[in-house]
Amino acid sequence: MRSQFVAVALMLAVTASVALADQAPTFGRVAAPDEISSWDIDVSPDGTGLPPGSATARTGEAVYAQKCVACHGVKGVGGPAGDLAGGQGTLGVPGKRPVKTVGSFWPYATSFFAYVRRAMPYDKPKSLTNDELYAVTAYVLQLNGLIGADEVMNALTLPKVRMPNRDGFRPWVRGD
């Protein structure tokens, strides 16, 4: 009886390992150029890497309502995924809980754009068009009082937006 159990367990282990091997990543192979380019989407604070496209906060309001409001709430406040607007003046205040939003915490508008580009919407990351990305970014910046509703955001104007917490970060130095 014991030998039958061992034989069945061994057979199950071999079957499971073969099935898992079929699903394993193929380490050691060269990635195809299109695989690499689909993830080569980094954006620097100076705007290097921003794609073509443009939009205003006014156009972003409709995109936000369609693709963002369910998680981030009306006007960027009150959704289950956290607030995007408000929080100015809450960082570094003794006894006050910091509210980390786009307008209070993020140091660069381009960093916010890059994050949305890479990770949003949560259920369909990397699905927004360039114009939709600029639109949503502009809308969230406008909700935080950082730009006007009709200011055009694009690869030239977005890096010029001065975020309130731009100087709130310092480089890490070993030993800190």
Secondary structure, 3 states (H helix, E strand, C coil): CHHHHHHHHHHHHHHHHHHHHHHCCCCCCCCCHHHHHCCCCCCCCCCCCCCCCEECHHHHHHHHHHHCHHHHCHHHCCCCCCCCCCCCCCCCCCCCCCCCCCCCCCCEHHHHHHHHHHHCCCCCCCCCCHHHHHHHHHHHHHHCCCCCCCCCEECCCHHHCECCCCCCCCCCCCCC
